[in-house]
Amino acid sequence: MIFELSNRDGRTLLEFTYDGIVLEQEADRLVKICDLTLKELFYNFINKNFTATIKLPQSPGDVFNRITKDVAKWWGGQDLAGSTQKLNDEFIINHPGAHYSKQKVVDLIPNKKVVWLVTESTLYWLKKDKHEWQNTRMIFEITTEDSQTILHFTHEGLIPEKECYTMCHQGWNTVINDYLFNLIMYNKPQFEQLQP
């Protein structure tokens, strides 16, 4: 087994190679075991960022479109202003007196990945640092496995040491695992569509 570490855009990249004998009929099984071990178990062991994963029968394109085009239906509702669909788009979520955040779309690979950088934030209910979300990133990664689309969400920078972690953990669990899941799976929006 070979583990190679490198730096890519300020982030650590781990490349794993199994350099051994593999029976042809066991190759697919070995790939799945290695993926589970490295991509989920090991990653979650070293990664303290909030993550959530959902599996869906819809296509990667359908999932990508719901994330990028329908943000107001699963996060923000009438409290969303701006655009969420193209690289460098910016949008604001403003729940007066509770939450304000401005996001910028900093990475966009159709049907595969969306990354939002939080450029401004105020979580009014925090006591120590009301701007804990500032410079954190929300990452949506889309893959497929056995005719299922897998959406893996990471709020990079939302770690247990942050004051907001417990409340934000609960909030993101609801937003990703309930609101976004139900919108993609059943076309059931959590919020009414914004009026043009």
N, C-alpha and C positions, 0 to 999 in steps of 0.2 A: 504494500500500500504506500502510495506516494502522496504527500501533502505539500502543496506549493503555495506560499503566500506572496502576494504582490500588492502594490498600492495602485488604485485606479480612482482618479478624481478625489483623492483624499479619503477614500474608503478602502478597507482591507478586502481583497479578493482571495478566496480559498479555492484552489483547484485540487481535486482529488482524482487520482488514477489508481485503479486496481490492476496491478501488473502481475497477474498470475494465470493459472490455467482455469478456464471456464468451459464446462460442457455446453455444447450448443443449445441443448434443451433447457439449460439453467440460466442462460444469459439474460433474458427478460426479467426473470425473478430476481437475479442479483442486482440489476439496475434498480428495481423497485425497492429492494432492501437498502441499498446504498443511498438512494434518494430520501427514503424515510429517515434513515439514521442521520445523514448529514443535513438535509434541507429542513427537517422538522425538529428532530430530537436535539441534535447538537446545536443548531441555530437557536432554538428556544432556551437551551442551557446557558449560552453565552450572551444572548440578546435579551436585554431587559426592557426594550421598547414594547409598547402595547401592540399586540397583533391580534388579528381575527381572520379566520379562513372559512369561506363558504363554498359548497359545491352545488353546481346548478346544471340542468340539462340543456339550457340555452347555449347558443353559439358564443364564442369569444366576442364576435362583433356586437351581438345583442347586449352582452354584459358591458362592454366598453361604452356603447352608446348610452346606456342607462346611467353609468357613472358620470360621463362627460356632459350629456345633453339634458339630463333630468335631475340635476342636483337639487333644485327647489322642491321636487316631489319626495325626496328622501332625506334631505338635510337643509333646513333653512326656511322652506316655505316662502311666505310673503316677506320674510326677513332677509332674503337674498337679493343682492343687487350686483350687477356686472355680468361678465361673460365667463363661461367655464369650458369652452370647447376647443380652443386653439392654443398653441404654444404662445406664451407671454400674456395670455388673457389674465385679467384680474377680477376678483369678485369679493364681496363682503358679506359676511353673515353677522347680523346685528339683532340680538335679542336684548332690547333696551334694559339696562340695569343688571343684566346677568352675564351676557357674553357679547364680545365684539371681536371679530378677527377678519383680517384681509389676507387673502391667498393669491398667489401667482402661479400659473401653470408653468413649471420649469422643465418638465420632461413629458413628452407625449409620443408614444409609439402606438399607432393604431392597432387595436385589438390585443395589445400586449401589456402596456404600461402607461400609467398617468402618475405624475408627481406634482403635488402642490407645496409650495414653500409659504409658510406663514410669515408675512412681512410685517404685520402689525397685530397686536392682540391685547385685549383687556378682559380678564375674567374677574368681574367686579366682586365676587364672593370670596376671593382669596384674601388672606390676611398679610402674607409676607411679600410675595412678588406677583402682582396682578398680571404681569406680562410673561408668564411662564411658557406660553405657546410660541412666543416670538422666535423666529429662526428654527422652528421645528418643521418637519416635512411629513406630509401625508402621502403614502405610497400605495398605489393600487397595482398589483401585478396579476396578470391573467395568464394561466396556462391550461393545458388540457391533459386529461388522464382517463383512459377507458371510456371515451365518448362523453365525459363530463367536463364542464368548464370549472376551473378552480380559480376563485378570486381570493388573493391573499392581501390583506390590508395591514400596513404598519404605520403607526404614528411615531416616526423616528424623533426621539427626544422626549417623548412622554414615558418617563421611567418612574419606578416606585419611589425614588428619592424626591420627586416633585410633590409639592403640597396638593396639587389638583389631581394626583394620580387616581386615588380611589373613586372620586366622583366622575372623572373623565373616563376611567375604565368602564364604569357602569354605563355612562352615556354612550361611548363608542360601541359597547356590546349591543345596546338597544338599536343604535343607528345602523350598524352594519348587519348584525344578525337578525334583526327584525325589520326595520324600515326598508333598507336597501334590498335585503333578501326577498321580502314580500313584493316589492316593486318589480324586481326582475322575474321572480318565479310566477307571480299571479297577476301582474299588472295592477297591483293595489297600491296606489300612492298614499303616503302617510299625510302629506300636506296637499292642499288644493293647488292646482296649477296657477302660476302667476298670470295675471291678466296682461295682455299686450299693451 
